[in-house]
Amino acid sequence: MNEILKGKNILIGVTASIAAYKSALLVREFVKAGANVKVIMTKAAKEFITPLTLSTLSKNPVHSKFTTGDEGVWNSHVDLGIWADFMVVAPTTANTLGKMANGLADNLLVATYLSGRCPIYFAPAMDLDMYKHPTTAENVRKLKSFGNTFIEANFGELASGLVGEGRMAEPIEIVDFIANHISADLPLKGKKVVITAGPTYESIDPVRFIGNHSSGKMGFEIATECANNGAEVILVTGPTSLKINNVNIKRIDVTSADEMYNAVYDNFASCNIGVFAAAVADYKPKEVASEKIKKNDAVMNIELEPNKDILASVGKIKNKQVLVGFALETENELDNAKGKLERKNLDFIVLNSLKDSGAGFKHDTNKITIVERSGEITKFDLKTKKEVAKDIVAKIISKI
């Protein structure tokens, strides 16, 4: 689940509580999840934990004042708020809780909170009676009414020696809470996606094959983007050197078109979305030699037979699935793509041309045109395949 935090920009606010020692562990957990972390401390928080500890763990300077150094370099609370995908104030003392609820921006942390455009999470830490006080309850209510997310304190032994509510949630609990909270709002949450990627290799003999130049990069980027949007992904990939590490992606490695066909059919009926980005070989040798074919001076002829058309076959049985195909063309691109869209019963097709510089196989970029069943055509500029994947997945989301 915490894969959803990978690459996120997270701003952690640390206030003056004995629970500030947990902030170091919180920073560490977010960094372990692959997030980029910056920390803002109140001046009083430095009495409980050092900026050096937090900067070392976050790998970023810690901010605590509006200006830094003799030259008075401005630490822009506006820039910090814009940078963050979300902000977590943990621990949140009663003092900071009151300032946040009432807009008292007398320090960098609260000024950043007030100027932030991102989701805000706050995790209180205070003694039992302070936590139960009507003023605290009212400030929590106000912050929640502003759209902020409350992470409740735990029941346990407090610094005062009392036992009760007020103990800040444990760092791993906060990380899991936020990951689950983000995931619940993702547009592909609860959806299953089958994606094909890469080439297929059709054996001639034990050492030779018919194949193509597909790297699988486009399919892998689409798989990652679907997973980042909450989907359960089944990635059926032909031979490739690419790696993928995401708990929401199940990778199935295949070699031939027949193997890819079987893997797709094992999963297609239960899926909501099918994205067929693989460059499947159209033909395979009719007979595969059991031993390596020896070279000789004579012309060698290999009789070929067609492979099963995976995309056309699932197009015939699709029920409510959103079905996406790809067309890599060299001539009559648009007409060929439209014909494939109709023949294979697709919702839309992604067209790219080998005539476009930077598009097609082996590049880190691609230039696509999306052709929809409705007849709508959308052309995109040359982009990285990661950005292209975002465009494709955004179109998928619009169809569900």
N, C-alpha and C positions, 0 to 999 in steps of 0.2 A: 504493500500500500504506500510506503514512504517513497517509492519511485516517483510519485507525483511531485515531490519536492525538488527533484533533480533540476538544477539550472535556475531555480527560483532565487530572486533577490529578497533577502529577509533582513529586516531591520529590527534589532532587539533593543528594547529600552530597559535599563536596569536602574532601580531606585533603592533607597536607603533602608534595606531590611536585612536581617540576619540571613534570610533566605537567598540573598544575593550570591551566596556560594554556589547555589544551584544553577545560576546563570551560566557559569563556566561549562557545566555539563550540558546545558541546553544548547549553547553555541556548538559544542562538540558534536551533539547528535544531529544538528542541522547540517553541519559540514560533512559528517559521515554520510548523510543522505544525498550529498551532491549539491547542496545549496550554496549560494554566495551570501555571506553574512557580514553585516556591519553592526556596530554597537554604539548606542548613545547611553551615557551614564549621567545621572545627576551628580552634582558636586559632593553631596553627602554620601552617595553610594560608594565613593572611593574609600570611605572609612571601613567598608565591609569586604571589598574585593578590589584588587589593583587593576588599573587599565592595562598594565603589561600582561597580566594573565589573559584577559579577554582579547587583546590585540594579537597575542601569540596564537591563541586557539582559532580566532576568526581569520587570521592572516590579513587583517586590515587595521588601519589606525582607529583608535577609539575616540569618539567625540564627546566632549562634555561642556564646552563653552561655545559661544557664538563666534569667537575669534581665536586664532591660534598663533603663537609666536610673537616676537617683538614687533613685527611688521603688521600685526593685526589682520592676518588672513582670515577672511570670513568663511565660517563653516555654514554653508547655506542650508537652512532647515527645509527650504522649498525643494532644492535639488535632492536632498536625502529622501523627502517624501515622494518625489516623482520616481526616483530610482527603485524604490521598494515595490515588490509585488504584494507584500503584506508586512505589517508591523506587529510585533509581539511585545507587550510591556509585562515583563516577568522578572522579579516580583513587582506588583503594583501595591505601594503602600497606601494607607488611608489618606495621607497628605497628597500624593500624586493623583489618587482617585478623585479627590475633591477638586483639584486643579483641572484635571481633564474634563470633569463633568460641568465645570463652571467657566471654562475658558480662560484660566489664569496662566498666561504664557510668560512666566518669569524665568523659565530656563529652556535650554535647547530641546530637551525631550518633549515638553508639552507644546512648544512652538512647532515642532515637527509633526506631532500628532494632529494639531489643528490645521496644518497646511497639507497633510497627507491626503492623497486621492485613492489610497489603497485600503483594502480591508484591515481592520484593527482588531487584535485579540488582546485581552487583558486578564492576567492571572493574579488575583490579590494574595497578599501574605500579610497577616497581622494577628494580633492577639485575639482571643476568643471574644471578649467583650466589645472590642473595637469592631470586629467583624459582624457582630450581632446588633450593633448600634443602629438606630433608625436612620441616622445621617448616612452611614455607609450603604444601607439598603437603598436609600433614595438616590445616592450617587450611582450605584450599580444600575438601578432602574433607568436613570437618565441616560447613562452611556449606552445601555442596550436599546433605548428608544432612538438613539442617534444612528443605529445600525451597527454598532460595535458588538463583538462576540465575547461573551463572558465565559471564562474557564474557571469553574467553581473550585474553591479551596477544599482541601481534604480534611478529614477528621483525624486527629492524632495529637501527639505530645508537642506542645508549643515551647518557645524559648523561655517563656515565663514560668514554665513548670506545669501550667494548666493543661488539661486534656480536653480537646473539643475542636470545632471547626475554625479554620484560619490558617492552616498549614498549606503553603503553596503546593499545587499539584506537582508531581515529580516530572523532571524534564522529559522522560520518554513518554509519559502520559500526555504532556502538552504537544509533543511532536505528533503522536498518533491521533490526538484529537483534531489537530489542524489538518493533517493529511486526510482524515475521514471527512472532515467538514468541507474541504475543497473538492474532494472526490464526489461527494453527494450532489454537487451542483454541476458536475461536468456533463456536457450534452450527450456523450455516448455511454454514460453510466448505465450498466445493465444490458448493453448491446454486445453481441458477439460478431466479430469480423473475421472472415477468411480472406487472406491476402496471398497471392502467388508472386514470386520474385525470381529474378535470375534467369539463366539459360536452362535448357535441358541438353543432356549429352546422349546421343543415340549410338550405341556400340556398333562398330564394324567388325572388330575382333577384340581380343583381350586387352590390346594396348591403344587402339585407335577408335575415334568416334566422330560423328557429325555433330557440330555445335554452332554456337554463335558468340558474338562479342559482348553479350549482356553482362554487366557487373553485378546487377541486383540492387544498386544503390537507391534507385527510385522506390522500389518496393519496400526496402528496409526503412526508408524515411517515412513512407506512408504508414507502415506498421508502428513506428515510434510515435507519430503524430496521433494515430488512432488511440494508442495506449495512453498517451498524455491527456486525451480527452475522455478517459474513463472506460474505454472499451476493453473487453477480453479479446485478445488477438490470437488467431491461429495463423502463423506465418509458414507457408509451404514454399521452400526455397530450393532451387536447383543449385548446382555446384558454384560456390563463391567463397572468397577469402574473408568476407565481411563477418563481423561479430556483432552481436546484439545482446544486451543484458538488461532485461526489464521483466519484473515478476509478472506483469500483465501480458506478456508475449510468450506463447508456446511455439517453439521453433520445430518444424518437421523438415528434415533434410531428405531430399530425393535426388535422383540422378536423371532418370528418363521421363519422357512424357507419360508413359503408362503409370509409373510410380506417382507422378504428380496428380494424374487423373484419380487414382485410387485414394490418395490422401485428401483431395478436395471432396470427393464423394462421401468420405467418412465424416466430414464435418459440415457440409453445405446445408443439409436439411435443417440443422439446428441453429444456423447463423441468421443474422438480420441483414448483414451487408457482405457483399462479395466484391473484392477488388482484384482484378486479374492483370497484374503488371508484368508477369513472367513472359519471356520471349521463348515460347514453346516451339520446338522444332516441328515443322509441318510434316516432315517425312522421316522415316527410319529405314535402315536396311531390312530387306525382306528376310534375308538369312544372315545370321551372325556367325562368323567363323569361330570355331572352338580353339584354334591355335592362331598364333600371329601369322598373318599373310606375308609371305616372303616377297621381297622386291624382285621384279624381273623386267626385262625390256619391253614386254608386251603391254598393250593398253589394257587397263583393268576397268571393267564395268561393274558397277554395283547396282543391283536392282532395288529400287526403293518402293515403299508403300506408305500411304498416308497414316499419320498418327490420328488418334481420336481428337476431335476438336473439343477441348475441355470447356471453353467458354460457351460455345453453341449448345453443348449438351446441358449445361446448368441453366442456360437461358430457357430451355424447353420445360424445365421442371420448376423454375423459380415460382414462389408463391407470393409472399409479400416482401421478399428481399430487395434491397437496393443493389443493383448490379452495375458494376463499372468495368469497362474494358479499355484497352490501350490500342492505338494504331500508330505504328512507326512506318511512315510512307516516304517514298522517293519521287512519286509523280501522282498527279490527280489527287492530291492529298485529301482535300475536303470531300470530294465525291466518294472516294474509297472509304473514308471514315464514316460517312453517312450510311453507306451501304452496309458496312459491318455492324453499325448500331442497330439497323433494322433486322438484319439476318439473325443476330444473336440476342435480340430481345433485351437490349441494354437500356438503363435509365439515362446514362450519358457515357460518352466515350472521350478519352483524352488523346488528342492527336499531337504528335510531334514529327517533324520532318528532318531527315538526314541532310537536307539542303541548308538548314539553319545552323550557322556556326555556334558551337558550344552546346548543341542539343544531341540527344541520342545516347548511344552506348559510351561507356568509359569516362564520361565527363562528370564533373561535380555540379554542373549547371544543366538546365533544361529550359526549353521554350515551348510552351504548350498552348493548344486551343481546346477548349471544352465545348463539345457539341452535344446538345440535349435532345431528348426525344421530342420535346415541344417544338424543336427547330431553333431554339435560341443558341447563339454562338458567342462565346466569350474568348477573346484573345488576350494572352498575357505576355509580358516582356520576358526577356531572358533573366532567369533568377537561379539562385542555388537550389539544388534539389530539396533541401530542407524547407525553403520558402515555397517551392512548388507543391510540396506535400501539404503545407498549410492551406493553400488554395484549393487543392483537390478535396481535402477533408472538410473544409468549410462548405463546399458544394454538396458533399455527402450529407452533412448535418442538415442542410436546408431541405433535403429530400425525406428525412425521417419524421 
